[in-house]
Amino acid sequence: MNLQRVTAIARRHLYVTIYSPARLIETAFWPIVDLLLWGLITTYLQQSGARLPLPVAVFLGGILLWDIVFRAKNSVAVCLLEENHSRNVIAVLASPVTPGEYLAGAVAFGLGKLAVTWTIMAGLAWVLFAFGVLGLGPILAVYAALLVLFGMSLALVVMGFVLRFGYAADELAWALAAIVVPFSAVFYPVAALPGWAQAVASIIPPAHVFESMRSVLSGGDPGWNSLWAAAGLDLVYLAAGFAFARAMFVTFRRRGFASRYM
């Protein structure tokens, strides 16, 4: 793997982002809207003296941690969508950049974008609602790593479908997270789900993370066994996502789908 080519891919998407006002707004606008929405709900519940089985801070913690999944997925998957929309796929295929190098560059760019957006959100959560996510302690790094891995798995699935079906699969970049979020128990405990949904949640890594977060915010144990299970599931999904994306790339070349962009 050539580090210079990996860096070139990351810089290519960085330049597209920083010189596009629309993309800069998108980077921060929706995360801030989500933060304000759940922050105001949290403030209302606190002021109304509502009696809840969990601290109301779980709403802000939930939105901040879920944004890691969403941004990790979109920041990587949208890189390929950008090549689609700019009709640059042929140029990428004709370049000496390998699929692994392109993916590594997209991941590097995605993680950098995620870090900027998440830092803004975490800072606003502290300034506007006095919620310090760093108060979770060192385990926050564990949560972030598990959620990033899951987000990358989703991104690989999206990239695979885009390679196979072209523009028709663009919507998956946003829809896939919406399919997963009800089973991720972001704002409510897994026990609140119906029995069949609890079974699905047990194989969704974020559900383990958010259950642990609620336990920590309530002063309980993080549940390391559950987090280890999430790590194992993440590795399985990451391997499956990579295999799927690779298979779709092979199909892309063999069936001549590149002709879509000519």
Secondary structure by P-SEA (a helix, b strand, c coil): ccaaaaaaaaaaaaaaaaacaaaaaaacaaaaaaaaaaaaaaaaaaaaccccccccaaaaaaaaaaaaaaaaaaaaaaaaaaaaaacaaaaaaaccccaaaaaaaaaaaaaaaaaaaaaaaaaaaaaaccccccccccaaaaaaaaaaaaaaaaaaaaaaaaaaccccccccccaaaaacccccccccccccccaaaaaaaaacaaaaaaaaaaaaaacccccaaaaaaaaaaaaaaaaaaaaaaaaaaaaaaaaccccccc
